């Protein structure tokens, strides 16, 4: 474990003081309660105010209250908690309909992290787990999430010379081919992966949106090749889209359709 950074620790100590009392503090209050030098407190308060973690209290010179940034961080945290819980419920409903493995995943840099999973009841099924991380370009959920990024953000995460690892012989390793694939996914609104992360499994995924319309996750259905067929693909796509829409609705998204 790395060492703690004193300045960061002190800044967090200051923020946590606002949890008590009436939620307002002055610099002298902070000096007294934390036993820190006045100069240190002044610098930390100035920095926190500049970053909108604290703001001056109207009509009370020298006093501060929590700003918008802690609220935004807390809302973001709650959003992911809700997403995982709601995702698990929706994944269970989709899995009960098709009896295949269903995942909900989020994007982190160029990887996907599975935050919810419900297994198929079949003896032959995909082996995975919530919390698992995989290269986004090798999965249907990952490609769906990458396709949903603004172009500048996609370019920053996956530049033209990106080194794309292969998980199977079917994995996409050419950034140009990946971009072309993502353009097709963006147009169709659904992603399909054919044995790109597992040589025995194919998947289909659809986007999950929050109340603002932003894509925050993707829902996928994974099917072993012994039960996969082009005839079944349409059915699976419809189920994935419906499941993703149900989860989006739970997150506050209202479809304009």
C-alpha positions as CSV (number, residue, x, y, z in Angstrom):
1,X,0.0,0.0,0.0
2,X,1.3,3.5,-0.9
3,X,1.8,6.2,1.6
4,X,-0.9,8.8,2.3
5,X,-0.5,12.3,0.9
6,X,-0.7,14.8,3.8
7,X,-2.2,17.6,1.7
8,X,-4.9,15.4,0.3
9,X,-5.7,14.0,3.7
10,X,-6.0,17.4,5.2
11,X,-8.3,18.6,2.4
12,X,-10.5,15.6,2.9
13,X,-10.5,16.2,6.7
14,X,-11.8,19.7,6.0
15,X,-14.6,18.5,3.7
16,X,-15.6,15.9,6.3
17,X,-16.0,18.7,9.0
18,X,-19.0,19.9,7.0
19,X,-20.9,16.7,7.9
20,X,-21.3,18.0,11.4
21,X,-23.1,21.0,12.9
22,X,-25.0,23.4,10.7
23,X,-22.9,22.6,7.6
24,X,-21.0,25.9,7.6
25,X,-17.5,26.7,8.7
26,X,-15.0,29.5,8.8
27,X,-11.2,29.2,8.4
28,X,-10.7,29.8,12.2
29,X,-13.2,27.0,12.9
30,X,-11.1,24.7,10.7
31,X,-7.9,25.8,12.4
32,X,-9.3,25.1,15.8
33,X,-10.9,21.8,15.1
34,X,-8.1,20.3,13.0
35,X,-5.2,22.0,14.8
36,X,-3.6,23.0,11.5
37,X,-1.5,26.1,10.8
38,X,-3.5,29.1,9.6
39,X,-1.5,29.4,6.4
40,X,-2.1,25.7,5.5
41,X,-5.9,26.1,6.2
42,X,-6.0,29.3,4.1
43,X,-4.3,27.5,1.1
44,X,-6.5,24.5,1.3
45,X,-9.8,26.5,1.7
46,X,-8.8,28.6,-1.3
47,X,-8.1,25.5,-3.4
48,X,-11.3,23.8,-2.4
49,X,-13.3,26.9,-3.1
50,X,-11.6,27.3,-6.5
51,X,-12.6,23.8,-7.4
52,X,-16.2,24.4,-6.1
53,X,-16.0,21.8,-3.3
54,X,-16.9,24.6,-0.9
55,X,-18.6,28.0,-1.6
56,X,-19.0,31.2,0.5
57,X,-22.2,31.4,2.5
58,X,-24.3,34.4,1.3
59,X,-24.6,37.1,4.0
60,X,-22.0,35.4,6.2
61,X,-18.5,36.7,5.3
62,X,-15.7,34.3,5.9
63,X,-18.0,31.3,6.2
64,X,-18.3,28.4,3.7
65,X,-20.6,25.5,2.9
66,X,-20.3,22.5,0.7
67,X,-20.4,23.3,-3.0
68,X,-21.8,21.5,-6.0
69,X,-18.8,19.2,-6.6
70,X,-19.4,16.9,-3.6
71,X,-23.0,16.6,-4.6
72,X,-22.0,15.6,-8.1
73,X,-19.6,13.0,-6.9
74,X,-22.2,11.6,-4.5
75,X,-24.8,11.5,-7.3
76,X,-22.4,9.7,-9.5
77,X,-21.7,7.1,-6.8
78,X,-25.4,6.6,-6.2
79,X,-26.0,6.3,-9.9
80,X,-23.6,3.4,-10.1
81,X,-25.1,1.7,-7.1
82,X,-28.6,2.0,-8.6
83,X,-27.3,0.8,-11.9
84,X,-25.8,-2.3,-10.5
85,X,-28.9,-3.1,-8.4
86,X,-31.4,-2.3,-11.2
87,X,-29.2,-4.0,-13.7
88,X,-29.3,-7.3,-11.8
89,X,-33.1,-7.2,-11.7
90,X,-33.5,-6.5,-15.4
91,X,-30.8,-9.1,-16.3
92,X,-32.7,-11.7,-14.3
93,X,-35.9,-10.9,-16.2
94,X,-34.2,-11.1,-19.6
95,X,-32.5,-14.4,-18.6
96,X,-35.8,-15.9,-17.6
97,X,-37.2,-15.1,-21.0
98,X,-34.4,-16.5,-23.2
99,X,-32.6,-18.8,-20.7
100,X,-29.2,-17.5,-21.7
101,X,-26.5,-15.6,-19.7
102,X,-27.2,-11.9,-19.4
103,X,-24.7,-9.2,-18.4
104,X,-24.8,-5.5,-17.7
105,X,-21.4,-3.7,-18.1
106,X,-19.9,-0.3,-17.9
107,X,-16.9,1.2,-19.7
108,X,-13.7,2.1,-17.9
109,X,-11.0,3.5,-20.2
110,X,-10.7,0.8,-22.9
111,X,-12.1,-2.0,-20.8
112,X,-15.6,-3.1,-19.8
113,X,-16.4,-4.1,-16.2
114,X,-19.4,-6.4,-15.7
115,X,-21.5,-5.1,-12.8
116,X,-24.4,-7.5,-13.1
117,X,-24.8,-11.1,-14.3
118,X,-27.5,-13.8,-14.4
119,X,-26.6,-17.3,-15.6
120,X,-28.4,-19.5,-18.0
121,X,-29.8,-22.7,-16.5
122,X,-28.3,-24.8,-19.4
123,X,-25.5,-27.1,-18.5
124,X,-23.5,-25.5,-21.4
125,X,-23.2,-21.8,-20.7
126,X,-20.8,-18.9,-20.6
127,X,-18.5,-18.9,-17.6
128,X,-18.0,-15.3,-16.3
129,X,-18.5,-13.2,-13.1
130,X,-19.6,-9.8,-12.1
131,X,-16.6,-7.6,-11.5
132,X,-14.7,-9.2,-14.4
133,X,-12.8,-6.9,-16.7
134,X,-12.3,-7.5,-20.5
135,X,-11.0,-5.4,-23.4
136,X,-13.9,-3.5,-24.7
137,X,-13.2,-4.1,-28.4
138,X,-13.5,-7.9,-27.9
139,X,-17.0,-7.8,-26.5
140,X,-20.5,-6.8,-27.7
141,X,-21.1,-4.7,-24.6
142,X,-17.7,-3.0,-25.0
143,X,-18.2,-2.3,-28.7
144,X,-21.7,-0.9,-27.9
145,X,-20.2,1.4,-25.3
146,X,-17.3,2.5,-27.5
147,X,-19.7,3.3,-30.4
148,X,-21.7,5.5,-28.0
149,X,-18.7,7.7,-27.2
150,X,-18.3,11.2,-28.9
151,X,-15.8,11.0,-31.7
152,X,-13.1,13.0,-29.9
153,X,-13.4,10.8,-26.8
154,X,-13.2,7.7,-28.8
155,X,-10.1,9.0,-30.6
156,X,-8.5,9.8,-27.3
157,X,-9.1,6.3,-25.9
158,X,-8.3,4.4,-29.1
159,X,-5.9,6.3,-31.4
160,X,-5.1,5.1,-34.9
161,X,-2.0,3.3,-33.6
162,X,-3.7,1.7,-30.7
163,X,-2.4,-1.8,-29.8
164,X,-5.6,-4.0,-29.7
165,X,-5.0,-7.3,-28.0
166,X,-6.6,-10.5,-29.4
167,X,-8.5,-12.8,-27.1
168,X,-9.5,-15.2,-30.0
169,X,-8.6,-15.5,-33.7
170,X,-11.9,-13.5,-34.4
171,X,-10.9,-10.5,-32.2
172,X,-10.6,-7.2,-34.0
173,X,-6.9,-6.0,-33.8
174,X,-6.9,-3.3,-36.5
175,X,-8.1,0.1,-35.2
176,X,-9.4,1.1,-38.7
177,X,-11.6,-2.1,-38.8
178,X,-12.8,-1.4,-35.3
179,X,-13.8,2.1,-36.2
180,X,-15.7,0.8,-39.2
181,X,-17.4,-1.8,-37.0
182,X,-18.3,0.9,-34.4
183,X,-19.9,3.1,-37.1
184,X,-22.1,0.2,-38.1
185,X,-23.1,-0.4,-34.5
186,X,-23.8,3.3,-34.0
187,X,-26.2,3.2,-37.1
188,X,-28.0,0.0,-36.0
189,X,-28.2,0.7,-32.3
190,X,-27.2,-2.8,-31.4
191,X,-23.8,-4.7,-31.3
192,X,-23.0,-8.3,-32.1
193,X,-19.9,-10.2,-31.2
194,X,-19.1,-13.4,-32.9
195,X,-16.6,-15.5,-30.9
196,X,-14.3,-12.5,-30.3
197,X,-13.8,-12.9,-26.5
198,X,-14.6,-16.6,-26.2
199,X,-14.2,-19.0,-29.2
200,X,-17.3,-20.9,-28.1
201,X,-19.7,-17.9,-27.4
202,X,-21.4,-15.1,-29.4
203,X,-23.2,-12.1,-27.9
204,X,-25.5,-9.3,-28.7
205,X,-25.8,-6.0,-26.8
206,X,-27.9,-2.8,-26.6
207,X,-27.2,0.5,-24.9
208,X,-28.5,1.6,-21.5
209,X,-29.2,5.3,-21.0
210,X,-29.7,7.4,-17.9
211,X,-32.2,10.2,-17.4
212,X,-30.1,12.6,-19.5
213,X,-30.0,10.3,-22.4
214,X,-26.3,9.5,-22.0
215,X,-25.3,5.9,-22.5
216,X,-24.0,4.7,-19.2
217,X,-24.0,0.9,-19.7
218,X,-24.8,-1.9,-22.1
219,X,-26.9,-5.1,-21.6
220,X,-25.8,-8.2,-23.4
221,X,-27.1,-11.8,-24.0
222,X,-24.3,-14.4,-24.4
223,X,-25.1,-17.7,-26.2
224,X,-22.9,-20.7,-26.7
225,X,-22.4,-21.5,-30.4
226,X,-24.3,-24.8,-30.1
227,X,-27.4,-22.7,-29.5
228,X,-26.5,-19.7,-31.7
229,X,-28.0,-19.2,-35.2
230,X,-28.7,-16.4,-37.6
231,X,-32.4,-17.2,-37.3
232,X,-32.2,-16.7,-33.5
233,X,-30.2,-13.5,-33.8
234,X,-33.2,-11.3,-34.5
235,X,-35.0,-12.6,-31.4
236,X,-31.9,-12.0,-29.2
237,X,-31.4,-8.5,-30.5
238,X,-35.1,-7.7,-29.7
239,X,-34.7,-9.1,-26.2
240,X,-31.4,-7.1,-25.6
241,X,-33.0,-3.9,-26.9
242,X,-36.1,-4.4,-24.7
243,X,-34.0,-5.3,-21.7
244,X,-31.8,-2.3,-22.1
245,X,-34.8,0.0,-22.6
246,X,-36.4,-1.4,-19.4
247,X,-33.2,-0.7,-17.5
248,X,-32.9,2.8,-19.0
249,X,-36.5,3.5,-17.9
250,X,-35.6,2.4,-14.4
251,X,-32.7,5.0,-14.5
252,X,-35.1,7.8,-15.4
253,X,-34.7,7.8,-19.2
254,X,-37.7,8.6,-21.2
255,X,-37.7,7.4,-24.8
256,X,-38.8,10.0,-27.4
257,X,-40.2,7.2,-29.7
